Amino acid sequence: MRHGIVLAVAAGLFTLLALGVGIASTVEAPEINQRTRCPVCGMFVAKYPAWITHIRYQNGEVHSFDGVKDMMAYYFDPQSFGNSVEGQIISILVKDYYRQEWIDGKKAFFVRGSDVYGPMGHELIPFDSKDAAESFMKDHKGEELLLFSEITHELIDSMRHGHQMKGNKKK
C-alpha cells in the first residue's frame, strides 16, 4: 500500500516536470482586488494583469504595481511614494512575459527598449530565462538585456521622464 502511494506521488511529480511545471520554482503571488492602486502612478493594478508586480515585506505588507518600471521607482525611493514600512523586503515578484507565470524578480532577466509597451509606456520586460529574453530582444527590437542588479535608479528615472505620476517628486 505504502509503495503504491510513493509510486503514485513520484509519477505525478514526473508528469508535472514533464509538462514544464517547476515545483521548486512555483511562486505564489498575493491576491489583489479591483481597488488596489499602484503607489507610484495611482492606476488600478487589476486592469493590467499581465504587468502586475509585487514587493512583499517581512511584516506581511505587500505593495502591487502596474509594471516593473513603477515597482523599481518605488524600490529605489519608497519614501517618495508614501511608504512608511520599516522592514526587510522578502520577495519581489514579476510575471514572465511569455509564460505569464510568477517568477522571482531578483533572478529575472529584463529587456529594455523594445517595441512592446506596458500600461505606462516604455517598460522593462521580465523573463525567467536568458534565452527567452534574447529571443524577445530579436523579435521586438530590444536595446538591452539587464539583470535585476544592473537596473539603476538613473535608468528608471530616464524611462519615467515625461510621465505625470502620483508621487513623482521632480526637482
C-alpha positions as CSV (number, residue, x, y, z in Angstrom):
1,M,0.0,0.0,0.0
2,R,2.7,2.5,1.0
3,H,4.8,1.5,-2.0
4,G,1.8,2.3,-4.3
5,I,1.4,5.7,-2.8
6,V,5.0,6.6,-3.2
7,L,4.9,5.4,-6.9
8,A,1.7,7.5,-7.5
9,V,3.3,10.6,-6.0
10,A,6.5,10.1,-8.0
11,A,4.5,9.6,-11.2
12,G,2.6,12.8,-10.5
13,L,5.8,14.8,-9.9
14,F,7.3,13.3,-13.1
15,T,4.2,14.3,-15.1
16,L,4.3,17.9,-13.7
17,L,8.0,18.2,-14.5
18,A,7.5,16.8,-18.0
19,L,4.8,19.4,-18.6
20,G,7.3,22.1,-17.6
21,V,5.8,22.9,-14.2
22,G,8.7,23.7,-11.9
23,I,7.6,22.7,-8.4
24,A,10.5,24.3,-6.7
25,S,10.2,27.5,-8.6
26,T,6.4,27.9,-8.2
27,V,5.8,31.3,-6.7
28,E,2.6,32.3,-5.0
29,A,1.5,35.9,-5.6
30,P,-0.7,37.8,-3.2
31,E,-4.3,38.4,-4.1
32,I,-5.3,41.8,-5.3
33,N,-8.7,43.4,-5.6
34,Q,-10.2,45.7,-8.2
35,R,-9.5,48.7,-6.0
36,T,-5.7,48.1,-5.5
37,R,-3.8,51.0,-6.8
38,C,-0.1,51.3,-7.8
39,P,1.5,53.5,-5.2
40,V,3.7,55.2,-7.9
41,C,1.2,56.2,-10.5
42,G,-2.2,55.6,-8.9
43,M,-3.5,53.3,-11.7
44,F,-5.8,50.3,-10.8
45,V,-3.4,47.4,-10.9
46,A,-6.0,44.7,-11.7
47,K,-6.8,46.3,-15.0
48,Y,-3.4,45.2,-16.3
49,P,-2.9,41.5,-15.1
50,A,-0.1,40.8,-17.5
51,W,2.0,43.6,-16.0
52,I,1.4,43.3,-12.2
53,T,4.4,43.1,-9.9
54,H,4.7,42.9,-6.1
55,I,7.0,43.8,-3.3
56,R,6.4,41.8,-0.1
57,Y,7.8,42.9,3.2
58,Q,8.8,40.8,6.2
59,N,5.9,42.2,8.2
60,G,3.4,40.8,5.7
61,E,2.7,44.1,3.9
62,V,2.5,43.9,0.1
63,H,2.7,46.7,-2.5
64,S,1.4,46.0,-6.0
65,F,2.4,47.8,-9.2
66,D,1.2,48.1,-12.8
67,G,4.7,47.3,-14.2
68,V,8.3,46.7,-13.4
69,K,9.3,50.3,-14.1
70,D,6.9,51.7,-11.3
71,M,7.9,48.9,-9.0
72,M,11.6,49.8,-9.4
73,A,10.9,53.5,-8.9
74,Y,9.3,52.5,-5.6
75,Y,12.1,50.1,-4.8
76,F,14.8,52.8,-5.2
77,D,12.9,55.6,-3.3
78,P,9.9,54.2,-1.3
79,Q,9.6,57.3,0.9
80,S,8.8,59.5,-2.2
81,F,5.7,57.4,-2.6
82,G,4.5,57.5,1.0
83,N,6.0,54.2,2.2
84,S,6.4,54.1,5.9
85,V,7.0,50.4,6.1
86,E,10.0,49.5,8.1
87,G,11.3,46.1,7.4
88,Q,13.1,43.9,5.1
89,I,11.8,43.0,1.6
90,I,11.3,39.3,1.4
91,S,10.2,38.9,-2.2
92,I,9.9,40.8,-5.5
93,L,7.5,39.1,-7.9
94,V,7.2,39.8,-11.6
95,K,5.5,37.8,-14.4
96,D,7.5,36.2,-17.2
97,Y,6.3,38.0,-20.3
98,Y,5.8,34.9,-22.5
99,R,4.5,32.4,-19.9
100,Q,2.6,34.8,-17.7
101,E,3.8,32.9,-14.6
102,W,5.2,34.5,-11.4
103,I,8.9,34.5,-11.1
104,D,11.4,35.9,-8.6
105,G,12.2,39.4,-9.8
106,K,15.7,39.3,-8.4
107,K,16.5,36.3,-10.6
108,A,14.7,37.5,-13.8
109,F,16.2,38.8,-17.0
110,F,14.8,42.2,-18.2
111,V,14.7,43.7,-21.7
112,R,14.8,47.4,-22.0
113,G,13.9,49.5,-25.1
114,S,11.6,47.1,-27.0
115,D,8.6,47.9,-29.2
116,V,6.3,46.4,-26.5
117,Y,4.7,48.9,-24.2
118,G,3.2,48.5,-20.7
119,P,0.4,50.4,-19.1
120,M,2.7,53.4,-18.5
121,G,4.6,53.3,-21.8
122,H,8.2,52.0,-22.1
123,E,8.7,49.1,-19.8
124,L,11.3,46.6,-18.5
125,I,10.0,43.3,-19.8
126,P,10.8,40.3,-17.5
127,F,11.7,36.7,-18.4
128,D,12.7,33.7,-16.4
129,S,15.5,32.7,-18.8
130,K,18.2,34.4,-20.7
131,D,17.2,32.5,-23.9
132,A,13.6,33.8,-23.8
133,A,14.9,37.4,-23.1
134,E,17.3,37.2,-26.1
135,S,14.6,35.8,-28.4
136,F,12.3,38.6,-27.3
137,M,15.0,41.2,-28.0
138,K,15.4,39.9,-31.5
139,D,11.7,39.8,-32.2
140,H,10.8,43.2,-30.6
141,K,13.9,45.4,-31.2
142,G,15.1,45.3,-27.6
143,E,18.0,47.5,-26.8
144,E,19.5,46.0,-23.7
145,L,19.3,42.9,-21.5
146,L,19.6,43.5,-17.8
147,L,19.8,41.6,-14.6
148,F,17.9,43.0,-11.5
149,S,21.2,44.1,-10.0
150,E,22.0,46.1,-13.2
151,I,18.9,48.2,-13.1
152,T,19.7,51.6,-11.6
153,H,17.7,54.5,-10.2
154,E,19.0,56.7,-13.0
155,L,17.8,54.2,-15.7
156,I,14.3,54.1,-14.1
157,D,14.2,57.9,-13.9
158,S,15.1,58.2,-17.5
159,M,12.4,55.8,-18.5
160,R,9.8,57.7,-16.4
161,H,10.8,61.1,-17.8
162,G,7.8,63.0,-19.0
163,H,5.2,60.9,-17.2
164,Q,2.9,62.7,-14.8
165,M,2.7,60.2,-12.0
166,K,1.3,60.5,-8.5
167,G,4.2,61.0,-6.1
168,N,6.7,61.9,-8.8
169,K,8.9,64.4,-6.9
170,K,11.0,66.0,-9.7
171,K,13.3,68.8,-8.7
